[in-house]
Amino acid sequence: MVAQLVLVRHGESTANRDNQFTGWTDVPLTAKGRAQAKKVGQLLADKAMTFDDVHTSYLQRAISTANIILYESHQSWVPIHKTWRLNERHYGALRGLNKDAARQKYGVSAVQLWRRSYTAVPPLLDRVTPDRRYPNQIEPLGESLAMASDRLLPYWHSTIEPALRAGRHQLVVAHGSSLRALIKYLENISDEAIDGLEVGNGEPICYTFNEKFEISPRQYLQADVK
């Protein structure tokens, strides 16, 4: 059994473009974001990489990216599994704020801590607006990266890991912070060192698992030089 896991952060969203905190706010891709997703799909096609399952969040920027990638790699038929557990980290009361405006309001050091620390929790919302995607008060008032990891990892253990162990290639299309949390777990990165990891929009990362389920080093997929 050898299986591949590819992680992709969604293409540029309108919030990325406008330098806003997003979290669980459901914003669309920009034209640039759609082009980034198209490029990823074409790259995977060029490398003849195929998948047995795709996993994404409940947020349209990730879902749209996944659909474009599959179309461009000629794999639109591959099942897509959606889960709130792969949603972006919830930025609480910061969501919707321009990041520069947030720095002016709360201070540069506080915003940097909330963005990059593993355990720091941003200012919480007073309440969340009911959303049929998230019954039973699933949506938090805000999350640290550690909290996002805690709700993400059960899905890894129950769904993605067993598929990889069975030799099935898996594609995960999610978000900057949720992918940082997953990479932290896969590579056993310390709470302090995770601060330095950035996952770029539309930059696919590949891991290979061998017969003993040992993981390869992180590989950033790039177009072959011709």
PAZAPA-4460 file (N, C-alpha, C; in steps of 0.05 Angstrom, whole numbers, plus 32768, in hexadecimal, padded with zeros to 4 digits):
% residues 226
    n_x    n_y    n_z   ca_x   ca_y   ca_z    c_x    c_y    c_z   seq   type   mol
   8011   7FE8   8000   8000   8000   8000   8012   8019   8000     1      M     A
   800E   8029   7FEC   801A   8044   7FEC   8003   8057   7FE5     2      V     A
   8000   806C   7FF5   7FEA   807F   7FF0   7FF4   809B   7FF2     3      A     A
   7FE8   80AD   7FE2   7FF0   80C9   7FE2   7FDA   80DA   7FEE     4      Q     A
   7FE2   80EE   7FFD   7FD0   8102   8008   7FD9   811D   7FFD     5      L     A
   7FC7   812B   7FF0   7FCC   8146   7FE6   7FBB   815A   7FF5     6      V     A
   7FC7   816F   7FFF   7FB9   8184   800D   7FBA   819E   7FFD     7      L     A
   7FA3   81AB   7FF9   7FA2   81C4   7FEA   7F92   81D8   7FF9     8      V     A
   7F9E   81EF   7FFD   7F8E   8206   8008   7F7E   8212   7FF0     9      R     A
   7F65   8219   7FF5   7F54   8225   7FE1   7F62   823C   7FD2    10      H     A
   7F59   8243   7FBB   7F63   825A   7FAC   7F5B   8274   7FBA    11      G     A
   7F66   8289   7FB1   7F61   82A3   7FBD   7F43   82A9   7FBF    12      E     A
   7F3B   82B1   7FD7   7F1F   82B9   7FDC   7F1C   82D7   7FDC    13      S     A
   7F04   82E1   7FDC   7F00   82FE   7FDD   7F0B   8309   7FF7    14      T     A
   7F0A   82F9   800D   7F15   8302   8026   7F34   8303   8025    15      A     A
   7F40   82EF   8018   7F5D   82F0   8015   7F65   830A   8005    16      N     A
   7F56   830F   7FF0   7F5B   8326   7FE0   7F59   8340   7FF0    17      R     A
   7F45   8341   8001   7F3F   8359   8010   7F4E   835A   802B    18      D     A
   7F5F   8346   8031   7F6F   8345   8049   7F5D   8344   8062    19      N     A
   7F48   8333   8061   7F36   8331   8077   7F38   8316   8086    20      Q     A
   7F33   8316   80A0   7F2F   82FD   80AE   7F15   82F0   80A5    21      F     A
   7F16   82D6   80A0   7EFF   82C9   8094   7EF3   82B3   80A7    22      T     A
   7F03   829F   80AD   7EF9   8289   80BD   7EE2   827B   80B0    23      G     A
   7ECB   8278   80BE   7EB4   8269   80B4   7EA2   827A   80A2    24      W     A
   7EA8   8293   809E   7E99   82A4   808B   7E9C   8298   806F    25      T     A
   7E86   8296   8061   7E86   8287   8048   7E89   829A   8030    26      D     A
   7EA2   829F   8029   7EA8   82B1   8013   7EB1   82A2   7FFA    27      V     A
   7EAC   82AE   7FE2   7EB3   82A0   7FC9   7ED0   82A4   7FC1    28      P     A
   7ED8   8295   7FAC   7EF1   8299   7FA0   7EF1   82B2   7F8E    29      L     A
   7F09   82BE   7F8B   7F0C   82D3   7F77   7F13   82C6   7F5C    30      T     A
   7F15   82D6   7F47   7F1E   82CB   7F2D   7F3A   82C0   7F30    31      A     A
   7F4B   82CD   7F3F   7F66   82C3   7F44   7F65   82A8   7F52    32      K     A
   7F52   82A5   7F66   7F50   828C   7F75   7F47   8275   7F63    33      G     A
   7F34   827B   7F50   7F2C   8266   7F3E   7F43   825E   7F2B    34      R     A
   7F53   8272   7F23   7F6A   826C   7F12   7F7E   825B   7F21    35      A     A
   7F82   8260   7F3B   7F94   8250   7F4B   7F8B   8233   7F4D    36      Q     A
   7F71   8230   7F51   7F66   8215   7F53   7F69   8206   7F38    37      A     A
   7F64   8214   7F22   7F68   8208   7F08   7F84   81FF   7F04    38      K     A
   7F97   8210   7F0C   7FB3   8209   7F0A   7FBA   81F0   7F1A    39      K     A
   7FAF   81EE   7F32   7FB4   81D5   7F42   7FAA   81BD   7F34    40      V     A
   7F91   81BE   7F29   7F86   81A7   7F1B   7F97   819F   7F03    41      G     A
   7FA0   81B3   7EF4   7FB1   81AD   7EDD   7FCB   81A1   7EE5    42      Q     A
   7FD6   81AA   7EFC   7FEF   819F   7F06   7FEC   8182   7F0E    43      L     A
   7FD6   817C   7F1C   7FD1   8160   7F24   7FCD   814E   7F0B    44      L     A
   7FBF   8159   7EF7   7FBC   814A   7EDE   7FD6   8145   7ED0    45      A     A
   7FE7   8159   7ECF   8002   8156   7EC3   8012   8141   7ED1    46      D     A
   800F   813F   7EEB   801E   812B   7EFB   800F   8110   7EFD    47      K     A
   7FF9   810E   7EEF   7FE9   80F5   7EEF   7FE2   80EC   7F0B    48      A     A
   7FDB   80FF   7F1C   7FD4   80F9   7F38   7FB6   80F5   7F39    49      M     A
   7FAE   80DE   7F43   7F91   80D8   7F45   7F89   80D4   7F62    50      T     A
   7F6F   80D7   7F68   7F65   80D6   7F83   7F4D   80C4   7F84    51      F     A
   7F4A   80B8   7F9C   7F32   80A7   7FA1   7F1D   80B6   7FB0    52      D     A
   7F25   80CA   7FBF   7F12   80DA   7FCF   7F1D   80F7   7FD1    53      D     A
   7F0A   810A   7FD3   7F11   8126   7FD9   7F02   812E   7FF2    54      V     A
   7F0F   813D   8003   7F03   8147   801B   7F05   8165   801C    55      H     A
   7EEF   8172   8024   7EF0   818F   8025   7EDD   8199   803B    56      T     A
   7EDD   81B3   803F   7ECD   81BE   8055   7EB0   81C4   804B    57      S     A
   7EA2   81D2   805C   7E87   81DB   8055   7E87   81F7   8048    58      Y     A
   7E9F   8202   8043   7EA1   821D   8039   7EA6   821E   801B    59      L     A
   7E99   8230   800E   7E98   8230   7FF0   7EB4   8234   7FE4    60      Q     A
   7EC5   8243   7FF1   7EDF   8248   7FE5   7EF0   822E   7FE2    61      R     A
   7EEC   821C   7FF5   7EF9   8202   7FF3   7EEB   81EF   7FE1    62      A     A
   7ED0   81EF   7FE2   7EC0   81DE   7FD1   7EC4   81E5   7FB3    63      I     A
   7EC4   81FF   7FAD   7EC8   8207   7F91   7EE4   8200   7F88    64      S     A
   7EF8   8203   7F99   7F13   81FC   7F92   7F15   81DE   7F8C    65      T     A
   7F08   81CE   7F9D   7F09   81B1   7F98   7EFC   81A9   7F7E    66      A     A
   7EE5   81B5   7F78   7ED7   81AF   7F5F   7EE8   81B6   7F46    67      N     A
   7EF5   81CE   7F47   7F05   81D6   7F31   7F1D   81C4   7F2E    68      I     A
   7F2A   81BC   7F44   7F41   81AA   7F43   7F39   8190   7F36    69      I     A
   7F23   8185   7F3E   7F1A   816B   7F33   7F14   816E   7F16    70      L     A
   7F06   8183   7F0E   7F00   8187   7EF2   7F19   8189   7EE1    71      Y     A
   7F2C   8199   7EEA   7F44   819D   7EDA   7F56   8184   7EDA    72      E     A
   7F54   8173   7EED   7F64   815B   7EEE   7F54   8143   7EE3    73      S     A
   7F3D   8148   7ED7   7F2C   8133   7ECB   7F23   811E   7EDF    74      H     A
   7F1B   8127   7EF7   7F13   8115   7F0C   7EF9   811F   7F19    75      Q     A
   7EE8   812C   7F0A   7ED0   8137   7F16   7EBE   8122   7F23    76      S     A
   7EC1   8109   7F1C   7EB1   80F3   7F26   7EB9   80EA   7F42    77      W     A
   7ED1   80F2   7F4B   7EDB   80E9   7F65   7EC9   80F4   7F7B    78      V     A
   7EC2   80E4   7F8F   7EB0   80ED   7FA4   7EBD   8103   7FB5    79      P     A
   7EAC   8118   7FBB   7EB5   812D   7FCD   7EA6   812B   7FE7    80      I     A
   7EB5   812A   7FFD   7EAA   8127   8018   7EAD   8142   8026    81      H     A
   7E97   814E   802E   7E97   8169   803B   7E93   8166   8059    82      K     A
   7EA2   8175   8068   7E9F   8174   8085   7EA6   818F   8091    83      T     A
   7E97   8197   80A6   7E9D   81B0   80B4   7EB7   81AE   80C3    84      W     A
   7EC1   8195   80C8   7ED9   8192   80D7   7EF2   819C   80C7    85      R     A
   7EEF   819F   80AD   7F05   81AA   809D   7F02   81C8   8098    86      L     A
   7EED   81D4   80A4   7EEA   81F1   80A2   7F03   8200   80AC    87      N     A
   7F06   8218   80A2   7F1B   8229   80AC   7F18   822E   80CA    88      E     A
   7F2E   8234   80D7   7F2D   823C   80F3   7F1A   8254   80F6    89      R     A
   7F0A   8253   810B   7EF6   8268   8110   7F04   8280   811E    90      H     A
   7F03   8297   8111   7F11   82AE   811B   7F01   82C0   812E    91      Y     A
   7EE9   82B6   8136   7EDA   82C4   814A   7ED2   82E0   8142    92      G     A
   7ED6   82F3   8154   7ECE   830E   814F   7EE0   831C   813A    93      A     A
   7EF6   830F   8132   7F08   831B   811E   7EFD   8318   8102    94      L     A
   7EEB   8305   80FE   7EE3   82FF   80E3   7ED5   8316   80D6    95      R     A
   7EDC   831B   80BD   7ED1   8331   80AE   7EE2   834A   80B1    96      G     A
   7EF4   834B   80C5   7F05   8363   80C9   7F1C   8362   80B5    97      L     A
   7F23   8379   80AB   7F3C   837C   809C   7F53   8378   80B0    98      N     A
   7F67   836A   80A8   7F7D   8363   80BB   7F8C   837C   80C4    99      K     A
   7F8F   838F   80B3   7F9D   83A8   80BB   7F8B   83B7   80CF   100      D     A
   7F71   83B7   80CB   7F5F   83C4   80DD   7F5F   83B6   80F8   101      A     A
   7F61   839B   80F8   7F62   838C   8110   7F7C   8393   8120   102      A     A
   7F92   8396   8112   7FAB   839E   8120   7FA8   83B9   812D   103      R     A
   7F9A   83CC   8120   7F96   83E6   812B   7F84   83E4   8144   104      Q     A
   7F70   83D3   8143   7F5D   83D0   8159   7F68   83C2   8171   105      K     A
   7F76   83AB   816C   7F7F   839A   8182   7F9D   839B   8187   106      Y     A
   7FAC   83A6   8174   7FCA   83A6   8177   7FD7   8391   8166   107      G     A
   7FEE   8398   815C   7FFC   8386   8149   8003   836B   8157   108      V     A
   800E   836D   8170   8017   8354   817D   8000   8342   8183   109      S     A
   7FE9   834D   818B   7FD2   833C   8192   7FC8   832E   8179   110      A     A
   7FC5   833C   8163   7FBC   8330   814A   7FCF   831B   8140   111      V     A
   7FE9   8320   8142   7FFD   830C   813A   7FFB   82F3   814B   112      Q     A
   7FF6   82F6   8165   7FF3   82DF   8176   7FDA   82CF   816F   113      L     A
   7FC4   82DD   816A   7FAB   82CE   8163   7FAE   82C0   8148   114      W     A
   7FBD   82CC   8136   7FC0   82C0   811B   7FD2   82A7   811B   115      R     A
   7FE9   82A9   812A   7FFE   8295   8126   8001   8282   813E   116      R     A
   7FF9   828A   8156   7FFC   8278   816D   7FEB   825F   816A   117      S     A
   7FF4   824A   8176   7FE4   8231   8175   7FCD   8231   8189   118      Y     A
   7FD1   823F   81A0   7FBD   823D   81B5   7FAD   8257   81BA   119      T     A
   7FB6   826E   81AF   7FA8   8287   81B5   7F8D   8288   81A7   120      A     A
   7F79   8291   81B6   7F5D   8292   81AC   7F56   82AF   81A6   121      V     A
   7F4C   82B5   818E   7F45   82D1   8187   7F2C   82DA   8197   122      P     A
   7F26   82F4   8197   7F0E   82FD   81A4   7EF5   82EE   819A   123      P     A
   7EE4   82E5   81AC   7ECE   82D4   81A5   7EB6   82E5   819C   124      L     A
   7EA6   82D9   818A   7E8C   82E4   8184   7E79   82E2   819C   125      L     A
   7E66   82F4   819D   7E52   82F2   81B2   7E3F   82DB   81AD   126      D     A
   7E39   82D7   8193   7E28   82C1   818B   7E2D   82BC   816D   127      R     A
   7E24   82A5   8163   7E25   82A0   8147   7E09   829F   813B   128      V     A
   7E07   82A7   8122   7DED   82A6   8114   7DE7   8289   810C   129      T     A
   7DCF   827F   8112   7DC8   8264   810B   7DCC   825E   80EE   130      P     A
   7DD7   8247   80E8   7DDD   823F   80CC   7DD7   8221   80CA   131      D     A
   7DC6   8219   80B7   7DBE   81FD   80B5   7DD5   81EA   80AF   132      R     A
   7DEC   81F5   80A7   7E03   81E4   80A3   7E0E   81DA   80BE   133      R     A
   7E08   81E9   80D3   7E15   81E4   80ED   7E00   81E1   8103   134      Y     A
   7DF3   81CA   8104   7DDF   81C6   8119   7DEC   81C1   8134   135      P     A
   7DDC   81C1   8149   7DE5   81B9   8163   7DFC   81C9   816E   136      N     A
   7DFC   81E3   8166   7E10   81F6   8170   7E2D   81ED   816A   137      Q     A
   7E31   81E2   8152   7E4C   81DA   814A   7E5E   81F2   8146   138      I     A
   7E54   8207   813B   7E65   821E   8135   7E6F   822B   814E   139      E     A
   7E89   822E   8151   7E95   823A   816A   7E92   8258   8169   140      P     A
   7E98   8265   817F   7E99   8282   8181   7EB5   828D   8179   141      L     A
   7EC8   827B   8176   7EE3   8281   816F   7EF5   826A   8175   142      G     A
   7F0C   8267   8168   7F1D   8250   816C   7F3B   8258   816C   143      E     A
   7F4B   824B   817C   7F67   824A   8178   7F6D   8235   8163   144      S     A
   7F86   8234   815A   7F8E   821F   8147   7F8C   8204   8154   145      L     A
   7F92   8203   816E   7F90   81E9   817D   7F73   81DF   817D   146      A     A
   7F60   81F1   8181   7F44   81EA   8181   7F3B   81E0   8166   147      M     A
   7F45   81EE   8151   7F3F   81E4   8135   7F4A   81C9   8131   148      A     A
   7F62   81C3   813B   7F6E   81A9   8138   7F5D   8194   8146   149      S     A
   7F53   819A   815E   7F43   8187   816D   7F2A   817F   815F   150      D     A
   7F1D   8190   814F   7F05   8188   8141   7F0B   817D   8126   151      R     A
   7F23   8182   811B   7F2B   8177   8101   7F35   815A   8103   152      L     A
   7F45   8154   8117   7F52   813A   8118   7F3F   8122   811A   153      L     A
   7F28   8124   8127   7F16   810D   8126   7F0F   8104   810A   154      P     A
   7F0C   8118   80F8   7F06   8111   80DC   7F1E   8104   80CE   155      Y     A
   7F36   810E   80D4   7F4E   8101   80CA   7F4E   80E3   80D2   156      W     A
   7F4A   80DE   80EC   7F4D   80C3   80F6   7F36   80B1   80EC   157      H     A
   7F1E   80BC   80EA   7F07   80AB   80E2   7F04   80A6   80C4   158      S     A
   7F0F   80B9   80B4   7F08   80B8   8098   7F21   80B9   8085   159      T     A
   7F32   80CD   8088   7F49   80D0   8076   7F5E   80BB   807B   160      I     A
   7F67   80B8   8094   7F7C   80A5   809A   7F75   8088   8092   161      E     A
   7F5D   807E   8098   7F56   8063   8090   7F57   805F   8071   162      P     A
   7F4F   8074   8063   7F4F   8072   8045   7F6C   8070   803B   163      A     A
   7F7E   8080   8047   7F9A   807F   8040   7FA6   8063   8046   164      L     A
   7F9F   8059   805D   7FAA   803F   8066   7FA0   8029   8053   165      R     A
   7F8A   802D   8046   7F7F   801A   8033   7F8B   801E   8017   166      A     A
   7F9D   8031   8014   7FAA   8036   7FFB   7F9B   8048   7FE8   167      G     A
   7F89   8058   7FF3   7F78   806A   7FE3   7F84   8086   7FE4   168      R     A
   7F89   8092   7FCD   7F94   80AD   7FCC   7F7F   80C2   7FD3   169      H     A
   7F88   80D5   7FE4   7F75   80E8   7FEF   7F7E   8105   7FE9   170      Q     A
   7F6A   8116   7FE2   7F6E   8132   7FDD   7F5E   8142   7FF2   171      L     A
   7F6B   8154   8000   7F5D   8165   8014   7F60   8182   800B   172      V     A
   7F49   818E   8006   7F48   81AA   7FFE   7F3B   81BA   8015   173      V     A
   7F4B   81C9   8022   7F41   81D7   803A   7F4C   81F3   803D   174      A     A
   7F55   81FB   8054   7F5B   8217   805B   7F76   8219   8068   175      H     A
   7F80   8232   8068   7F9B   8236   8073   7FA0   822B   808F   176      G     A
   7F8E   8232   80A1   7F92   822A   80BD   7F8A   820C   80C1   177      S     A
   7F75   8203   80B5   7F6E   81E7   80B8   7F84   81D4   80AD   178      S     A
   7F90   81DD   8097   7FA6   81CD   808C   7FBF   81CF   809D   179      L     A
   7FC4   81E7   80A8   7FDB   81E9   80BB   7FD7   81D6   80D2   180      R     A
   7FBF   81D4   80DD   7FBA   81C2   80F3   7FBF   81A5   80EB   181      A     A
   7FB7   819D   80D3   7FBB   8182   80CA   7FD8   817C   80C5   182      L     A
   7FE6   818F   80B9   8003   818C   80B4   8012   818A   80CE   183      I     A
   800A   819A   80E2   8017   8198   80FC   8015   817C   8107   184      K     A
   7FFD   8170   8105   7FFA   8155   810F   800A   8141   80FF   185      Y     A
   8009   8143   80E4   8016   812F   80D3   8035   8130   80D7   186      L     A
   8040   8147   80DB   805D   814A   80DD   8066   814D   80FA   187      E     A
   8054   814C   810C   805B   814F   8129   806A   8169   812E   188      N     A
   8060   817F   8123   806C   8199   8126   8065   81A4   8142   189      I     A
   8078   81B0   814F   8073   81BA   816A   805F   81D2   816A   190      S     A
   8054   81D7   8182   8041   81EE   8184   804F   8208   817D   191      D     A
   8069   820A   8183   8077   8223   817E   807E   8225   8160   192      E     A
   8087   820F   8154   8091   820F   8138   807B   8213   8124   193      A     A
   8062   820C   812B   804C   820E   8118   8048   822B   8110   194      I     A
   8051   823E   8120   804E   825A   811A   805B   8261   80FF   195      D     A
   8070   8253   80F7   807E   8259   80DF   8074   824C   80C6   196      G     A
   805F   823C   80C8   8054   822E   80B1   803E   823E   80A3   197      L     A
   8041   8243   808A   802D   8251   807A   8025   823F   8063   198      E     A
   800B   823C   805E   8001   822C   8048   7FF5   8240   8034   199      V     A
   8000   8241   801C   7FF8   8254   8008   7FDF   824C   7FF9   200      G     A
   7FD0   825F   7FEF   7FB9   8259   7FDE   7FC2   824A   7FC5   201      N     A
   7FB5   8233   7FC0   7FB9   8225   7FA7   7FD6   821A   7FA4   202      G     A
   7FE2   8212   7FBA   7FFD   8207   7FB9   7FFC   81EA   7FC4   203      E     A
   7FF8   81D6   7FB4   7FF4   81BB   7FBD   800C   81AF   7FCC   204      P     A
   8006   81A1   7FE1   801A   8193   7FF1   8014   8175   7FF0   205      I     A
   8029   8165   7FEC   8025   8148   7FE9   8035   8139   7FFF   206      C     A
   8028   8124   800A   8035   8111   801B   8030   80F5   8010   207      Y     A
   8043   80E4   8013   8040   80C8   800A   8043   80B6   8023   208      T     A
   8031   80A3   8026   8032   8090   803C   803A   8074   8031   209      F     A
   804E   8068   803E   8057   804E   8034   8047   8037   8042   210      N     A
   8050   801F   803D   8041   8007   8047   803F   8007   8065   211      E     A
   8051   8013   8073   8051   8015   8090   8042   802E   809A   212      K     A
   8036   803C   8088   8029   8056   808E   803C   806A   8099   213      F     A
   8055   8069   8090   8069   807D   8096   8066   8094   8081   214      E     A
   8068   80AC   808A   8062   80C3   8079   807C   80CF   806D   215      I     A
   807B   80D7   8054   8092   80E3   8047   8094   8100   8050   216      S     A
   80AB   810D   804B   80AD   812A   8050   8098   813A   803F   217      P     A
   8092   8151   8048   807F   8163   803A   808B   816A   801E   218      R     A
   807B   8167   800A   8083   816E   7FEE   8070   8182   7FE2   219      Q     A
   807B   8199   7FD9   806A   81AD   7FCC   806A   81A6   7FAE   220      Y     A
   8053   81A1   7FA3   8050   8199   7F87   8053   81B2   7F75   221      L     A
   8064   81AF   7F61   8069   81C4   7F4E   8069   81B9   7F32   222      Q     A
   8065   81CA   7F1F   8065   81C2   7F03   8081   81B8   7EFB   223      A     A
   8082   81A3   7EEB   809C   8199   7EE2   80A8   81AD   7ECE   224      D     A
   80C1   81B1   7ED0   80CF   81C2   7EBD   80D2   81B3   7EA2   225      V     A
   80CA   81C0   7E8D   80CB   81B2   7E72   80DF   81C1   7E60   226      K     A
***
